[in-house]
Amino acid sequence: MSQTTTIQAVAFDLDGLMFNTEHVFFLSGDALLQRRGKSMTPDILQGMMGRRALEGFQHLSSHLNEPEDPHELWLESQEIFHSLLDQHLKPMHGLFELLDYLDELEIPKGVATSSPRPYLETLLTKFDLTHRFQITLTAEDVTHGKPHPEIYLSAARNFGVDPEQMLVLEDSETGTKSGASAGAYVVSIPHEYSDYGDFSSANYVASNLTDDRLLELIAGSNS
């Protein structure tokens, strides 16, 4: 880790980073595929993670015996997904502790997700987190989805900082490449559904949101 890195803002990914939505997505995707005589596989999931909805469901459709309209697949998946949220949705370990720590240090926070805005607002409202983020960027705010750097370049502009002064927290290979391509300082935090990815473009890989090295990086930038 660079000793000269100064973190002036933090951009959070959403799915699989703030909440265990990748687990819920795996369950809903598997249910969707089982209706078609298939089941969710690591290859299908890997091709969907971190991407905007239609891009992800284009990938899923390509694995069906008879390809279907990605938008219709997404709509069906959303019905299943939302039916599972109340039972399965949880914040990732350390989320609230990290948010509190960043509040103490008065470091601005934002969310940069490939998911649609209504979905983001649903999750943030559910855990009373909307007011805790100064900026939120979603699929509707960009022309190019991750791994393109657009969303993180936009986040840096909105924060009013240089990309290299912005910490990006990601759980997927796709998102990690997006943050790295933007020139941000990227810490990747893979989980069981993403740890097969290539995280070589990250500055380092952490175990969770309260990883000691992550907290030291943030503290060192504000000492």
Buried (B, 14 or more C-beta within 10 A) or exposed (E): EEEEBEBBBBBBBBBBBBBBBBBBBBBBBBBBBEEBEBEBEEEBBBBBBBBBBBBBBBBBBEBBEEEEEBEEBBEBBBEBBBEBBEEBBEBBBBBBEBBEBBEEBEBBBBBBBBBBBEBBEEBBEBBEBBEBBEBBBBBEBBEEBBBBBBBBBBBBEBBEBBBBBBBBBBBBBBBBBBBBBBBBBBBBBBBEBBEEBEBEBBBBBBEBBBBEBBBEBBEBBEE
